[in-house]
Amino acid sequence: MNDKNAIRQEIRGRVAEFHQAALAEKQPFRPGVDYVHFAGRVHDADEIQTMVEASLDCWLTAGRFTEEFESGLAEFLGAETVLTVNSGSSANLVALSALTSPTLKDRRIKPGDEVITVAAGFPTTVNPIIQNRAVPVFVDVELGTYTPTLASIEAAIGPQTKAVMMAHTMGVPFELRELRELCDRHGLWLIEDNCDALGSRYDGQNTGTFGDFGTLSFYPAHHITMGEGGAVITSDDQLARIARSFRDWGRDCYCAGGENNTCGKRFTQQFGTLPYGYDHKYVYSHIGYNLKITDMQAAVGCAQLRKLPGFITARRSNHEALARGLERFADRLILHAEPASSESSWFGYVITIRPDSNLTRPRIVSALEAARIETRNLFCGNLLRHPAYQDIDHRVVGKLTNTDLITNNTFFIGVYPGLTPAMIEHVLATFVQALDR
């Protein structure tokens, strides 16, 4: 072992000592004193060691850890390509923007074309549609699963429809195989916002891999984290190249950082009205962005990816424990559910207060928050009722009855891997105290 490797090993050891001294959990959970968070990062010394190792390389943009993370996640998902970006929001932007590429000819999404989605979701699923001057078409969702029915999506298809873009809300897959077949029949693109659902499966296949694109977020609240970060998933080589172009300034060249002439034709091609042989590294085929991550972020992701199977198991176990404990209140609460063909890697446990009960969301949420149990509304409720969306060009198919009920009556609590049995016991005891009085 040479000196630099010996020093690296010494640094790793010291980082582990620091983690144990400064960051490791040392005291048992104290009900009503310590927070039961709705989500959060779960890590050990491995994440810090790997991030420090990346910093020692001083390769500050995407590099070897990014390649390791992308290939490892692609293998986990069973996808051809995983392309990292700087957030889940950027992943959605890249995926939708890629479908506007002129290289897709008649199938490209152009201004005025329609994209079917839901109003009961997160803004960044819808924003790329608007930002690309397409028209979002909103459908309602079902209570319990918080996903739309296939029939409602089919009813929304019109002559201007080009795509379906929606999320697996809180980790619950929508009817993926059936929707994929519907999109194929009508020549529609399908984008799965998989940011809440890493590790969910439908008919035994990972969500995020049925669509032309899938997207992921690695914000600390999500299934794995690198602080900020996201990814675009595809198994279509043409779409992968287009997405990479939009992510990397819009350039036509697809060389990795530090590489040259991957195509073997760097100075022998004609592009637009540029001089023949113009340097391919500086040819731009799309109006793009710079949305790459750093290698230190990717290093954290590599360590998190090693823990992902355990994280998924913990989320399912925590969700099941809450479901068992809350079943006694099913006459007053609509409890979280999933389709029969699904295995959900749950983001949280969603609860809707039945409108015919004597309960209100403020009453239940206040009791939980007073017991230091964090709650969150189901994202936007009805997105169209928010100030930013008052004047957007859009279409609604059917009535958003359940979406409006969600706006008033729905919230969720955590199932993330940082929860302990004592925390879940405290959550259930608080529900009993609030609902049985």
VEXKOLPA-13854 format. One line per field, with one value per residue (C-alpha): residue number from 1; residue in three letters; y, x, z. Coordinates in pm, whole numbers, plus 50000, padded with zeros to 5 digits. Layout:
# VEXKOLPA-13854
n (NUM;...)
res (ala;...)
v (Y;...)
u (X;...)
w (Z;...)
# end
This chain:
# VEXKOLPA-13854
n (1;2;3;4;5;6;7;8;9;10;11;12;13;14;15;16;17;18;19;20;21;22;23;24;25;26;27;28;29;30;31;32;33;34;35;36;37;38;39;40;41;42;43;44;45;46;47;48;49;50;51;52;53;54;55;56;57;58;59;60;61;62;63;64;65;66;67;68;69;70;71;72;73;74;75;76;77;78;79;80;81;82;83;84;85;86;87;88;89;90;91;92;93;94;95;96;97;98;99;100;101;102;103;104;105;106;107;108;109;110;111;112;113;114;115;116;117;118;119;120;121;122;123;124;125;126;127;128;129;130;131;132;133;134;135;136;137;138;139;140;141;142;143;144;145;146;147;148;149;150;151;152;153;154;155;156;157;158;159;160;161;162;163;164;165;166;167;168;169;170;171;172;173;174;175;176;177;178;179;180;181;182;183;184;185;186;187;188;189;190;191;192;193;194;195;196;197;198;199;200;201;202;203;204;205;206;207;208;209;210;211;212;213;214;215;216;217;218;219;220;221;222;223;224;225;226;227;228;229;230;231;232;233;234;235;236;237;238;239;240;241;242;243;244;245;246;247;248;249;250;251;252;253;254;255;256;257;258;259;260;261;262;263;264;265;266;267;268;269;270;271;272;273;274;275;276;277;278;279;280;281;282;283;284;285;286;287;288;289;290;291;292;293;294;295;296;297;298;299;300;301;302;303;304;305;306;307;308;309;310;311;312;313;314;315;316;317;318;319;320;321;322;323;324;325;326;327;328;329;330;331;332;333;334;335;336;337;338;339;340;341;342;343;344;345;346;347;348;349;350;351;352;353;354;355;356;357;358;359;360;361;362;363;364;365;366;367;368;369;370;371;372;373;374;375;376;377;378;379;380;381;382;383;384;385;386;387;388;389;390;391;392;393;394;395;396;397;398;399;400;401;402;403;404;405;406;407;408;409;410;411;412;413;414;415;416;417;418;419;420;421;422;423;424;425;426;427;428;429;430;431;432;433;434;435;436;437)
res (met;asn;asp;lys;asn;ala;ile;arg;gln;glu;ile;arg;gly;arg;val;ala;glu;phe;his;gln;ala;ala;leu;ala;glu;lys;gln;pro;phe;arg;pro;gly;val;asp;tyr;val;his;phe;ala;gly;arg;val;his;asp;ala;asp;glu;ile;gln;thr;met;val;glu;ala;ser;leu;asp;cys;trp;leu;thr;ala;gly;arg;phe;thr;glu;glu;phe;glu;ser;gly;leu;ala;glu;phe;leu;gly;ala;glu;thr;val;leu;thr;val;asn;ser;gly;ser;ser;ala;asn;leu;val;ala;leu;ser;ala;leu;thr;ser;pro;thr;leu;lys;asp;arg;arg;ile;lys;pro;gly;asp;glu;val;ile;thr;val;ala;ala;gly;phe;pro;thr;thr;val;asn;pro;ile;ile;gln;asn;arg;ala;val;pro;val;phe;val;asp;val;glu;leu;gly;thr;tyr;thr;pro;thr;leu;ala;ser;ile;glu;ala;ala;ile;gly;pro;gln;thr;lys;ala;val;met;met;ala;his;thr;met;gly;val;pro;phe;glu;leu;arg;glu;leu;arg;glu;leu;cys;asp;arg;his;gly;leu;trp;leu;ile;glu;asp;asn;cys;asp;ala;leu;gly;ser;arg;tyr;asp;gly;gln;asn;thr;gly;thr;phe;gly;asp;phe;gly;thr;leu;ser;phe;tyr;pro;ala;his;his;ile;thr;met;gly;glu;gly;gly;ala;val;ile;thr;ser;asp;asp;gln;leu;ala;arg;ile;ala;arg;ser;phe;arg;asp;trp;gly;arg;asp;cys;tyr;cys;ala;gly;gly;glu;asn;asn;thr;cys;gly;lys;arg;phe;thr;gln;gln;phe;gly;thr;leu;pro;tyr;gly;tyr;asp;his;lys;tyr;val;tyr;ser;his;ile;gly;tyr;asn;leu;lys;ile;thr;asp;met;gln;ala;ala;val;gly;cys;ala;gln;leu;arg;lys;leu;pro;gly;phe;ile;thr;ala;arg;arg;ser;asn;his;glu;ala;leu;ala;arg;gly;leu;glu;arg;phe;ala;asp;arg;leu;ile;leu;his;ala;glu;pro;ala;ser;ser;glu;ser;ser;trp;phe;gly;tyr;val;ile;thr;ile;arg;pro;asp;ser;asn;leu;thr;arg;pro;arg;ile;val;ser;ala;leu;glu;ala;ala;arg;ile;glu;thr;arg;asn;leu;phe;cys;gly;asn;leu;leu;arg;his;pro;ala;tyr;gln;asp;ile;asp;his;arg;val;val;gly;lys;leu;thr;asn;thr;asp;leu;ile;thr;asn;asn;thr;phe;phe;ile;gly;val;tyr;pro;gly;leu;thr;pro;ala;met;ile;glu;his;val;leu;ala;thr;phe;val;gln;ala;leu;asp;arg)
v (50000;50337;50644;50809;50493;50454;50812;50753;50452;50652;50929;50676;50543;50889;50978;50667;50775;51124;50983;50768;51058;51335;51195;50848;50823;50780;50819;50625;50785;51003;51014;51366;51514;51395;51450;51172;51314;51260;51192;51234;51116;50788;50732;50601;50658;50505;50810;51051;50831;50797;51170;51253;51004;51185;51518;51380;51316;51687;51594;51846;51774;51436;51162;50807;50807;50941;50659;50403;50542;50561;50209;50065;50225;50118;49761;49779;49912;49692;49995;50069;50427;50632;50993;51195;51555;51810;51753;51558;51879;51895;51530;51608;51914;51713;51427;51648;51882;51586;51501;51844;51760;51820;51487;51314;51464;51421;51276;51577;51777;52127;52437;52380;52002;51838;51630;51437;51466;51508;51818;51633;51625;51815;52128;51999;51721;51981;52276;52130;52093;52462;52570;52396;52574;52253;52229;52019;51819;51735;51427;51330;51060;50783;50813;50560;50511;50879;50770;50812;50532;50410;50505;50867;50891;50738;50982;51272;51174;51423;51513;51728;51475;51379;51238;51126;51254;51179;51055;50731;50927;50846;50530;50378;50270;50364;50094;50080;49791;49884;50251;50156;49959;50250;50493;50256;50225;50603;50682;50873;50922;50809;50979;50821;51065;50800;51043;50904;50543;50413;50037;50012;49736;49664;49311;49238;49516;49828;50148;50406;50148;50116;50467;50620;50813;50772;51027;51019;51263;51226;51510;51409;51322;51058;50691;50754;51091;51277;51605;51750;51539;51341;51108;51039;50675;50536;50225;50405;50499;50790;50939;50892;51091;51368;51386;51406;51693;51890;51824;51926;52278;52144;52028;51760;51599;51320;51277;51234;51501;51499;51281;51374;51233;50951;50949;50930;51213;51523;51728;51555;51642;51905;52078;52345;52633;52591;52535;52173;51998;52243;52101;51864;51947;52294;52209;52270;52083;52183;52482;52312;52363;52263;52030;51793;51683;51685;51369;51430;51412;51092;50944;50985;50825;50525;50462;50510;50273;49996;50045;50073;49716;49758;50100;49955;49673;49921;50145;49853;49726;50066;50121;49779;49852;50179;50010;49744;50001;50237;49970;50019;50373;50272;50386;50745;50742;50637;50437;50409;50140;50001;49817;49437;49412;49647;49627;49982;50130;50377;50742;50801;50685;50886;50939;51104;51194;51065;51363;51196;51153;51396;51460;51741;51753;52043;51846;51533;51715;51944;51644;51478;51792;51861;51514;51615;51390;51568;51576;51707;51776;51566;51811;52080;51938;52086;52253;52468;52649;52787;53145;53043;52834;53063;53177;52883;52737;52399;52158;51957;51631;51536;51685;51711;51600;51380;51628;51897;51659;51588;51963;51977;51635;51459;51446;51200;51082;50919;50564;50636;50398;50626;50540;50293;50063;50301;50591;50401;50295;50663;50759;50496;50585;50946;50848;50645;50938;51181;50963;50769;51069)
u (50000;50151;50145;49838;49629;49747;49643;49302;49246;49349;49106;48823;48895;48898;48571;48409;48533;48391;48054;48037;48133;47925;47640;47540;47210;47276;46953;46625;46314;46118;45745;45608;45958;46142;45998;45852;45945;45739;46062;46435;46778;46903;47276;47582;47955;47959;47797;48044;48343;48246;48178;48516;48683;48526;48649;49002;48985;48901;48707;48436;48188;48042;48307;48374;48121;47854;47926;47911;47583;47417;47517;47425;47082;47018;47101;46869;46582;46640;46678;46926;47008;46999;47102;47168;47051;47056;46700;46381;46229;46507;46448;46087;46196;46453;46208;45928;46164;46329;45992;45987;46301;46271;46450;46125;45952;45572;45573;45741;45538;45479;45321;44948;44973;44811;44961;44731;44811;44642;44569;44625;45001;45326;45391;45705;45514;45300;45539;45747;45428;45351;45715;45725;45402;45200;44855;44799;44477;44367;44179;44061;44213;44068;44061;44280;44528;44538;44600;44366;44168;44253;43902;43949;44277;44124;43832;44080;44248;44171;44303;44583;44695;45060;45156;45061;45279;45191;45334;45303;45161;45321;45471;45146;45169;44889;44769;45099;45082;44731;44826;45134;44911;44665;44946;45081;44736;44704;45067;45120;45439;45436;45641;45637;45720;45871;46010;45792;45818;46173;46147;45774;45675;45378;45327;45676;45844;45998;45801;45987;46068;45730;45730;45933;46088;46084;46215;46354;46436;46715;46607;46647;46277;46297;46390;46761;46932;47237;47109;46992;46973;46755;46764;46602;46537;46493;46567;46538;46880;46747;46560;46864;47080;46819;46779;47157;47165;46900;47085;47424;47364;47176;47495;47492;47813;47768;48126;48162;48351;48720;48668;48701;48585;48367;48175;48496;48363;48450;48573;48400;48029;47792;47551;47305;47482;47801;48125;48184;48386;48290;48407;48129;48197;48055;47752;47412;47103;46858;46782;46917;47041;47330;47169;47451;47542;47879;48076;48051;47673;47700;47935;47663;47419;47650;47649;47270;47216;47385;47116;46819;46682;46678;46514;46236;46175;46159;45911;45682;45709;45636;45341;45200;45232;45042;44776;44715;44692;44460;44224;43994;43919;43828;43468;43593;43919;43989;44307;44596;44559;44732;44612;44619;44907;45131;45409;45443;45764;45561;45662;45423;45095;44807;44482;44161;43896;43560;43333;43040;43240;43244;43616;43809;44164;44262;44148;44348;44654;44665;44660;44943;45155;45102;45249;45546;45436;45495;45218;45196;44908;44899;45113;44904;44559;44396;44683;44441;44334;44684;44771;45041;44798;44495;44553;44726;44593;44448;44160;43973;43800;43520;43491;43778;43554;43807;44085;43885;43812;44186;44246;44030;44049;44378;44719;45003;45248;45588;45695;46060;46334;46436;46118;46145;45878;45858;45783;45509;45360;45352;45182;44911;44856;44806;44544;44361;44364;44244;43972;43836;43747)
w (50000;49897;50121;49970;50008;50366;50437;50275;50501;50804;50708;50668;51014;51169;50993;51143;51487;51432;51328;51639;51865;51709;51499;51620;51809;52179;52374;52355;52210;52456;52363;52353;52384;52073;51729;51519;51181;50868;50673;50701;50600;50746;50727;50910;50876;50526;50363;50524;50450;50085;50049;50205;49970;49675;49809;49827;49451;49407;49091;49167;48888;48789;48786;48899;49182;48947;48703;48986;49115;48773;48676;49017;49019;48659;48757;49059;48849;48546;48318;48041;48141;48460;48407;48724;48757;49037;49165;49107;48971;48713;48630;48542;48344;48145;48078;47947;47761;47587;47431;47263;47062;46685;46635;46741;46434;46439;46790;46951;47202;47065;47222;47259;47276;47578;47858;48095;48466;48806;49013;49343;49321;49357;49145;48978;48805;48630;48596;48308;48103;48152;48109;47771;47670;47656;47815;48129;48130;48485;48603;48949;49172;49387;49764;49941;49657;49546;49187;48887;48728;48381;48270;48378;48186;47874;47893;47892;47564;47288;46943;47092;47355;47324;47665;48013;48297;48658;48986;49178;49468;49804;49652;49522;49156;48920;48680;48498;48258;48152;48113;47911;47674;47652;47567;47303;47140;47116;47036;47361;47559;47922;48194;48540;48818;49044;49301;49583;49475;49440;49501;49428;49186;48962;48832;48966;48764;48913;48874;48673;48404;48231;48089;47811;48099;48475;48722;49076;49355;49609;49838;50208;50242;49970;49971;49930;49945;49828;49977;49650;49336;49101;48804;48468;48379;48029;47825;47491;47349;47143;47438;47661;47422;47392;47771;47816;47567;47758;48084;47940;47801;47497;47330;47062;47191;47443;47565;47940;48132;48042;47732;47365;47029;47168;46839;46633;46411;46613;46314;46020;46044;45911;46153;46046;45872;46073;45880;45787;46056;46330;46665;46776;47142;47074;46862;47027;46911;47189;47412;47724;48076;48302;48556;48650;49003;49178;49249;49624;49595;49393;49656;49919;49675;49631;50006;50023;49732;49930;50197;49963;50000;50379;50348;50133;50381;50669;50488;50416;50772;50926;50693;50782;51156;51118;50902;51168;51443;51255;51122;51423;51293;50937;50994;51031;50838;50478;50521;50278;50010;49701;49389;49401;49151;49349;49604;49731;49864;50065;50102;50393;50543;50396;50584;50467;50722;50605;50537;50718;51041;51333;51282;51120;50992;51222;51527;51441;51308;51613;51846;51655;51632;52004;52067;51846;51560;51232;50972;50619;50383;50069;49876;49704;49748;49437;49251;49052;49370;49430;49324;49076;48871;48860;48502;48335;48013;48108;48071;48338;48249;48485;48831;49078;49365;49542;49477;49657;49945;49972;49995;50307;50472;50387;50554;50598;50861;50828;50753;50676;50800;51086;51276;51563;51711;52010;51778;51597;51929;52032;51704;51746;52111;52011;51754;52018;52257;51990;51835;52131;52344)
# end
